[in-house]
Amino acid sequence: MNNENEQLILDAVDKFLIKIKPSVRSLEASDEYPDDIVEGMKEMGLFGAVIDPQYGGLGLPVSTYAKIVERVACVWMSLTGVFNSHLIMAMSVQRFGTEEQKNKWLPLFASGEIRGALALTEPNCGTDLQAINTVAKREGDNYIINGSKAWITNSVHGSCFALLVKTNVASKPAHKGMSLFIAPKGEGFVMGSQHKKLGYKGIDTAEFFLDNYQLPKENLIGLQEGHGLQHALGALALGRINVASRGIGVASAALKDSIEYSQQRKTFGKPICQHQSIQIYLADMATRVEAARLLVQSAATAFDRGERCDMEAGMAKLFATEAAMENSAEALRIHGAYGYSTEFNVERYYRDAPLLAIGEGTNELQRIIIAKQLIEKNPL
């Protein structure tokens, strides 16, 4: 994609965000699902952003997609989860599904007619995915699935999931007995309660239960058992680039608000932006944002080239989300008592940032991934 076409897309996103920005604070405060905004994102094609055009998607390079995510997160981070989780599901089908599965599901995903998410996490299993307890047993031409999932984004308003299960519980190592299914809601799919969250408001995050839930064998992604963890992790590279881009959005929003406020607020007879202590905060905040952008673009470019990029995506996710944590905290300090007030957006950034350090693999896990890749690439 050339720079001119990319800019046209980004300009369209900016115009959309200007329209919705006035409603964000009330929706976030009431923890209300933004139905109208989601419909607007559907019309823009965001649910098919990185899906190949032959299946009805926009086919955007991930480097462009990352810039869209940053812009959206700068206005309201929660919105990025609505289409990111959906696109991870879609990517698992696009990268690893059969041609029949792609032709059947991807056009529905791209249009937003069917929306959903990646369903990995369980009540007693987060980062350690090989410890999942959801089991699928083959019976004739179907699989019967029992288990539960927790902390699943889009689980209430979504209708289909990339569902990670164990098809062979005796397999050693465990990942060789794991499979990934395209799982639409149906009989035996029972919704649980929504999780109450510190931040990340307005988007549904809930648990669900699978009680003799039945899927046809055709819904096994790739039609071969035992590759589910690799399929999930392959799609998660996109998710980590997305979360890193969200981190830039939150860090950038905190910086922008701090620059503006520091020029308006006066102490000791001058704007606080003229005090050296505030200048140091602003300089560090701006440097984090720019460094995070470079890391994200590096990971996104590697993804677009089809290269393995778990280390690059891990670095981007680690640095950008820690930047969001630090910038949101420093924005609170700059704003003083007003930063603690719901009259300003700063307190929302402070509540939203911790999710980014946890989601799509904790930052502690990212450090382990990075270190392992460093050793693999630099053997003695």
Sequence and secondary structure as in RCSB ss.txt:
>XXXX:A:sequence
MNNENEQLILDAVDKFLIKIKPSVRSLEASDEYPDDIVEGMKEMGLFGAVIDPQYGGLGLPVSTYAKIVERVACV
WMSLTGVFNSHLIMAMSVQRFGTEEQKNKWLPLFASGEIRGALALTEPNCGTDLQAINTVAKREGDNYIINGSKA
WITNSVHGSCFALLVKTNVASKPAHKGMSLFIAPKGEGFVMGSQHKKLGYKGIDTAEFFLDNYQLPKENLIGLQE
GHGLQHALGALALGRINVASRGIGVASAALKDSIEYSQQRKTFGKPICQHQSIQIYLADMATRVEAARLLVQSAA
TAFDRGERCDMEAGMAKLFATEAAMENSAEALRIHGAYGYSTEFNVERYYRDAPLLAIGEGTNELQRIIIAKQLI
EKNPL
>XXXX:A:secstr
  HHHHHHHHHHHHHHHHHHHHHHHHHHHHT   HHHHHHHHHHTGGGTTS GGGTS    HHHHHHHHHHHHHH
HHHHHHHHHHHHHHHHHHHHHS HHHHHHHHHHHHHTSS EEEE  BTTBSS GGG   EEEEETTEEEEEEEEE
EEETTTT  EEEEEEES TT SSGGGGEEEEEEE  TTEEEEEE   SS TTS EEEEEEEEEEEEGGGBGGG T
T HHHHHHHHHHHHHHHHHHHHHHHHHHHHHHHHHHHHH EETTEEGGGSHHHHHHHHHHHHHHHHHHHHHHHHH
HHHHTT   HHHHHHHHHHHHHHHHHHHHHHHHHHGGGGGSTTSTHHHHHHHHHHHHHTTS HHHHHHHHHHHHH
HHS  
